[in-house]
């Protein structure tokens, strides 16, 4: 999730604690926090976080599935894509 630029650490922590969310990692310079939300009441917690004026966005972690082998003729020259398993 991403907080607005004006939010302070205490307000962010209070919102997460009140919602029952647990921070697992963060990127302070981007105002991002990675959180776990309990399965019980997941939708309600998500709605609560998204409704907060100090929250810019909340995204759910998703898995990407491979649909096809890349057909970009320059794919072999793109050294980073094979390293992250883009084609697997």
C-alpha positions in Angstrom: 0.0 0.0 0.0 1.1 3.6 -0.6 0.4 6.5 1.8 0.0 10.1 0.8 3.1 12.2 0.9 1.8 14.2 3.9 1.1 11.3 6.2 3.3 10.9 9.2 4.7 7.6 10.5 2.5 7.7 13.7 -0.7 8.1 11.7 0.3 5.3 9.3 1.2 3.0 12.2 -2.1 3.8 14.0 -4.1 3.1 10.8 -2.4 -0.3 10.3 -2.7 -1.3 13.9 -6.3 -0.3 14.1 -7.1 -2.3 11.0 -5.3 -5.4 12.3 -2.7 -5.3 9.5 0.9 -6.3 10.0 3.8 -4.5 8.2 6.2 -7.0 6.6 8.5 -4.5 4.7 8.6 -0.9 3.6 10.1 1.6 1.1 10.1 4.8 3.1 11.2 7.1 0.3 8.1 6.0 -1.7 5.7 6.0 1.3 5.1 2.3 0.6 4.4 -0.4 3.2 3.9 -4.1 2.4 1.4 -5.6 4.8 -0.4 -8.8 5.7 -4.1 -8.6 6.4 -5.9 -11.3 8.3 -8.2 -13.5 6.1 -11.0 -13.0 8.5 -12.6 -9.7 7.5 -10.2 -9.2 4.6 -12.6 -7.2 2.4 -13.7 -4.9 5.3 -10.1 -4.2 6.2 -9.3 -3.5 2.6 -12.2 -1.1 2.3 -11.2 0.6 5.6 -7.6 1.2 4.3 -8.7 2.4 0.9 -11.2 4.9 2.5 -8.5 6.5 4.7 -7.5 10.0 3.5 -3.9 9.2 4.2 -3.9 6.2 1.9 -3.0 6.9 -1.8 -3.5 3.3 -3.0 -3.9 -0.3 -1.8 -3.0 -3.1 -4.2 -3.4 -6.8 -3.6 -0.4 -9.0 -4.3 -1.1 -11.2 -7.3 0.8 -14.0 -9.1 1.6 -13.7 -12.7 1.0 -16.7 -14.9 2.9 -17.3 -18.2 0.6 -17.3 -21.2 3.1 -17.8 -24.0 6.8 -17.8 -24.9 8.0 -14.3 -25.7 8.0 -13.6 -29.4 10.1 -10.5 -29.2 13.0 -11.0 -31.6 15.3 -9.0 -29.3 14.4 -11.2 -26.3 17.8 -13.0 -26.2 19.5 -9.6 -25.9 17.4 -8.6 -22.9 19.7 -10.0 -20.2 17.4 -9.1 -17.2 14.2 -10.9 -18.4 15.6 -14.5 -18.3 17.2 -13.7 -14.9 13.8 -13.0 -13.4 12.2 -16.0 -15.0 10.0 -13.9 -17.4 9.6 -16.9 -19.7 8.8 -19.5 -17.0 
